């Protein structure tokens, strides 16, 4: 079994090691850019920055470009990469245990996530629900037009829901708590609050946030050991909510009224673990960040600001995402070191072993890191 898994573990190691270094460097760059631009940039743009980190985790570590940071700073990074090459050459024996540890973590986390999904699904199917009352249909249609959807999604009302939620991946359903609907039927203030909630939830539907959240969760399961995946997911969760808050406030042109609705809806969610936890509910610090964002005046996004945002994303895509030189600088010195100490054909017993050594010597003759004087 070990002989069967060892080639897989070696391929996994050659993928994960350089990609871990590259993703760590990229998450630091994106974190600095997010911190610097947070005062004026909008949440959707900042979320796109963190999506770049997750996209990087899906790209091969050999991806490179003429404008890559590792190419531009090759002389400055060679010493550090040579030290990493020594670590790589000396850690080949630990490749299989590391691979089995990673695989065990993926399976455990995937099983936990699947069991949680089944529990929530069973709870959802067992929850009695009703349709949105007819007097509130105009509020739904106004929210759909204001948010820019082509048609209204299905809306269900549940007495067990502690707060509004969006469930479903391909065909999302908006879930509203019965208490909110009853308040909306009583007076105009309750109906206004219901429209605020619908604007936020319909923003999630328009952005396809449930599907995006599932994809991000899958990436996090594959890279459960990497802080970049956890950090990127946490930032995306917060910025996703802020983007929907901004969309709702722009549709209303009244951020203060929407802030009051957000506070009223957050109180029961922060004190219970009911069906409302299917919604995008966050920690107190994230709620505070959302409220602070809504304190800012809603500014129009100028063409210059959009062009600058596109330029920043293009710069990340061309200079910070293709870091393939890190892999080449790590693996090539390690390969050179392995070839430089390879035994000679006369010292190798057996024809198969001699054939392996001859192939290694032929590869060393055509490899740049090894000179002719270093060949045995």
C-alpha positions in Angstrom: 0.0 0.0 0.0 2.8 2.4 0.8 4.4 1.8 -2.6 1.1 2.6 -4.2 0.6 5.8 -2.2 4.1 7.1 -2.4 4.0 8.4 -6.0 0.7 10.1 -5.2 2.1 11.6 -2.0 5.2 12.8 -3.9 3.0 14.5 -6.6 0.9 16.0 -3.8 4.0 17.3 -2.0 5.3 18.9 -5.2 2.0 20.7 -5.7 1.3 21.7 -2.1 4.7 23.0 -1.0 5.2 25.7 -3.7 1.5 26.6 -3.6 1.6 27.0 0.1 4.5 29.5 -0.2 2.8 31.3 -3.1 -0.6 31.6 -1.4 1.0 32.8 1.8 2.8 35.5 -0.1 -0.3 36.5 -2.0 -2.6 36.7 1.1 -0.1 39.1 2.7 -0.2 41.3 -0.4 -4.0 41.2 -0.6 -4.3 41.9 3.1 -2.1 45.0 2.9 -4.0 46.2 -0.2 -7.4 45.6 1.5 -6.2 47.5 4.6 -5.0 50.5 2.6 -8.0 50.8 0.3 -10.8 50.1 2.8 -11.5 53.8 3.4 -12.7 54.5 -0.1 -13.2 51.2 -1.9 -16.6 49.4 -2.0 -17.1 45.9 -0.5 -17.6 44.2 -3.8 -14.2 45.3 -5.0 -12.5 44.2 -1.7 -14.3 40.8 -2.0 -12.9 40.4 -5.5 -9.4 40.9 -4.0 -9.9 38.0 -1.6 -11.4 35.9 -4.4 -8.1 36.2 -6.1 -6.5 34.3 -3.2 -8.9 31.5 -3.5 -8.5 31.3 -7.2 -4.8 31.1 -6.7 -5.3 27.9 -4.6 -6.9 26.3 -7.6 -4.2 27.2 -10.1 -1.1 25.1 -10.7 2.0 26.3 -8.9 4.0 26.3 -12.1 2.0 29.2 -13.5 4.3 32.2 -14.2 4.5 35.3 -16.3 7.2 37.8 -17.4 5.9 40.3 -14.9 5.8 38.0 -11.9 7.1 39.3 -8.6 9.4 36.3 -8.2 11.0 37.0 -11.6 11.4 40.7 -10.9 12.9 40.0 -7.4 14.8 36.8 -8.3 18.2 37.9 -7.0 16.7 39.0 -3.7 14.8 35.7 -3.1 17.4 33.2 -4.3 19.0 32.8 -0.9 15.7 32.2 0.9 14.6 29.7 -1.8 17.9 27.8 -1.5 17.2 27.3 2.2 13.8 26.0 1.3 15.3 23.7 -1.3 17.5 22.1 1.4 14.4 21.6 3.5 12.6 20.0 0.6 15.5 17.6 -0.1 15.7 16.5 3.5 11.9 16.0 4.0 11.2 13.5 1.3 10.9 10.8 3.9 8.0 12.7 5.6 6.0 13.1 2.4 3.8 10.1 2.9 2.9 10.8 6.6 2.1 14.4 5.6 -0.1 13.3 2.8 -2.0 10.9 5.0 -2.5 13.6 7.6 -3.8 16.0 5.0 -6.1 13.4 3.5 -7.5 12.5 7.0 -8.2 16.1 7.7 -10.1 16.5 4.4 -12.2 13.5 5.1 -13.0 14.5 8.7 -13.9 18.0 7.7 -15.9 16.9 4.7 -17.9 14.4 6.9 -18.6 17.1 9.5 -19.8 19.5 6.8 -22.0 16.9 5.2 -23.5 15.9 8.5 -24.2 19.5 9.3 -25.9 20.0 6.0 -28.0 16.9 6.4 -29.1 18.1 9.9 -30.0 21.5 8.5 -31.8 20.0 5.5 -33.8 17.7 7.8 -34.7 20.6 10.0 -35.7 22.7 7.0 -37.9 19.9 5.5 -39.6 19.3 8.9 -40.3 23.0 9.4 -43.9 24.1 8.7 -44.1 27.0 6.3 -46.7 29.2 4.5 -46.5 31.5 1.5 -46.1 35.2 1.7 -49.5 36.8 2.3 -51.1 38.5 -0.7 -51.2 42.0 0.9 -47.4 41.9 1.1 -46.9 40.9 -2.6 -46.4 44.5 -3.7 -43.6 45.0 -1.2 -41.9 41.9 -2.7 -42.3 43.1 -6.3 -40.9 46.6 -5.4 -37.9 45.0 -3.8 -37.3 42.8 -6.8 -37.4 45.7 -9.2 -35.2 47.9 -6.9 -32.5 45.2 -6.6 -32.5 44.3 -10.3 -33.8 40.8 -10.5 -35.6 39.5 -13.5 -38.2 37.6 -11.5 -39.1 37.1 -7.8 -37.7 34.0 -6.1 -39.9 31.8 -3.9 -40.6 33.3 -0.5 -41.6 31.1 2.5 -42.7 32.1 5.9 -41.8 30.0 8.9 -42.7 30.3 12.6 -39.5 28.6 13.6 -37.2 30.9 11.7 -35.4 33.3 14.0 -34.4 35.6 11.2 -34.4 36.0 7.4 -32.4 33.5 5.4 -31.6 32.3 1.9 -31.5 28.6 1.4 -30.8 26.5 -1.7 -28.0 26.6 -4.2 -29.4 26.5 -7.8 -32.9 27.8 -6.9 -32.6 29.9 -3.8 -35.6 30.4 -1.5 -36.0 33.4 0.8 -37.2 32.4 4.3 -38.8 35.0 6.5 -39.7 34.7 10.1 -43.5 34.7 10.9 -43.0 37.5 13.5 -41.6 39.8 10.8 -44.5 39.1 8.4 -47.1 39.6 11.2 -45.5 43.0 12.1 -45.6 44.0 8.4 -49.3 43.2 8.2 -50.1 45.5 11.2 -48.6 48.8 10.2 -46.6 50.7 7.7 -43.4 50.7 9.8 -43.4 47.0 9.9 -44.0 46.8 6.1 -41.0 49.2 5.6 -38.8 46.9 7.7 -39.9 43.9 5.7 -38.9 45.7 2.5 -35.5 46.4 3.9 -35.1 42.7 4.8 -36.2 41.7 1.3 -33.7 44.0 -0.3 -30.9 42.5 1.6 -31.9 38.8 1.0 -32.7 39.5 -2.7 -29.2 40.9 -3.0 -27.8 37.5 -1.9 -30.0 35.9 -4.5 -28.8 38.2 -7.2 -25.1 37.7 -6.3 -25.6 33.9 -6.0 -24.0 34.0 -2.6 -25.2 30.5 -1.4 -23.5 28.9 -4.3 -20.4 30.9 -3.9 -20.2 30.1 -0.2 -20.4 26.4 -1.0 -17.5 26.7 -3.5 -15.4 28.6 -1.0 -16.2 26.0 1.6 -14.9 23.3 -0.8 -11.6 25.2 -1.3 -11.3 25.6 2.5 -11.7 21.8 3.0 -8.9 21.1 0.5 -6.6 23.6 2.1 -7.7 23.2 5.7 -4.1 23.5 7.0 -3.5 26.8 5.2 -4.3 30.0 7.1 -4.9 31.8 3.8 -8.0 29.7 3.0 -9.5 30.4 6.5 -8.6 34.1 6.4 -10.0 34.6 2.8 -13.3 32.9 3.7 -13.8 35.0 6.8 -13.1 38.2 4.9 -15.4 37.1 2.1 -18.2 36.4 4.5 -18.0 39.8 6.1 -17.6 41.7 2.8 -20.5 39.7 1.2 -22.8 41.0 3.9 -21.4 44.5 3.6 -22.0 44.4 -0.2 -25.6 43.4 0.3 -26.1 46.1 2.9 -24.7 48.6 0.5 -27.0 47.4 -2.3 -30.1 47.7 0.0 -29.1 51.1 1.2 -28.5 52.4 -2.3 -31.9 51.0 -3.4 -33.5 52.9 -0.4 -31.4 56.0 -0.6 -31.7 56.0 3.2 -28.8 54.2 5.0 -29.9 55.4 8.5 -33.3 53.6 8.2 -31.7 50.5 7.0 -29.2 50.5 9.9 -32.1 50.6 12.4 -33.7 47.6 10.6 -30.3 45.7 10.7 -30.1 46.3 14.5 -33.6 45.1 15.1 -33.1 41.9 13.1 -29.7 41.1 14.7 -30.9 41.0 18.3 -32.7 37.6 18.2 -30.1 36.1 15.9 -27.3 36.8 18.3 -29.1 35.1 21.1 -30.3 31.8 19.5 -29.3 28.9 17.4 -32.5 28.3 15.5 -33.4 28.1 11.8 -32.2 31.6 11.4 -28.6 30.3 11.6 -29.1 29.2 8.0 -28.8 32.9 7.1 -25.6 34.8 6.9 -25.3 35.6 10.6 -21.9 36.7 11.9 -20.0 37.6 15.0 -20.5 40.8 16.9 -17.3 42.3 15.4 -18.6 41.7 11.9 -22.0 43.2 12.7 -20.1 46.3 14.1 -18.1 46.5 10.9 -21.3 46.4 8.9 -22.9 49.2 11.0 -19.8 51.3 10.7 -19.8 50.9 6.9 -23.4 52.1 6.7 -22.4 55.3 8.6 -20.5 56.5 5.6 -22.3 58.5 2.9 -23.3 56.5 -0.2 -21.0 57.8 -2.9 -21.4 57.3 -6.6 -18.7 55.1 -8.1 -17.0 57.2 -10.7 -15.4 55.9 -13.9 -12.0 56.8 -12.5 -12.6 54.7 -9.4 -13.8 51.7 -11.5 -10.8 52.0 -13.7 -8.5 52.1 -10.7 -10.1 49.0 -9.2 -9.8 47.2 -12.5 -6.1 48.2 -12.6 -5.5 46.8 -9.2 -7.1 43.5 -10.0 -5.1 43.3 -13.3 -1.9 44.0 -11.4 -2.6 41.2 -9.0 -3.5 38.9 -11.8 -0.3 39.5 -13.7 2.3 40.1 -11.0 1.1 38.4 -7.8 -0.9 35.4 -9.0 1.6 33.7 -11.4 4.4 32.9 -8.9 5.7 29.9 -10.7 9.3 30.9 -10.2 9.1 30.0 -6.6 8.4 26.4 -7.5 11.2 26.3 -10.1 13.7 27.8 -7.6 12.7 25.3 -4.9 12.6 22.1 -6.9 15.5 22.7 -9.3 18.1 23.1 -6.6 16.7 20.1 -4.8 16.9 18.0 -8.0 20.4 19.3 -8.6 21.5 18.2 -5.2 19.9 14.8 -5.6 21.7 14.3 -9.0 25.0 15.6 -7.7 25.2 12.8 -5.1 23.8 10.1 -7.4 25.9 6.9 -7.5 27.9 5.9 -10.5 26.8 2.9 -12.8 29.7 0.8 -11.5 28.4 1.2 -7.9 24.8 0.3 -8.7 24.0 -3.4 -8.5 21.3 -4.8 -10.9 20.4 -3.8 -14.4 17.3 -1.9 -13.3 19.2 0.2 -10.9 21.9 0.9 -13.5 19.2 2.0 -15.9 17.8 4.4 -13.3 21.2 5.9 -12.6 21.9 6.4 -16.4 18.7 8.3 -16.8 19.6 10.4 -13.8 23.0 11.2 -15.3 21.5 12.1 -18.7 19.1 14.4 -17.0 21.9 16.0 -15.1 23.8 16.7 -18.4 20.9 18.8 -19.7 20.0 20.5 -16.4 21.1 24.1 -15.9 21.7 24.0 -12.1 24.4 21.2 -12.6 27.6 21.9 -14.4 29.7 19.4 -16.3 32.3 19.5 -13.6 29.9 18.4 -11.0 28.8 15.2 -12.8 30.2 12.0 -11.3 
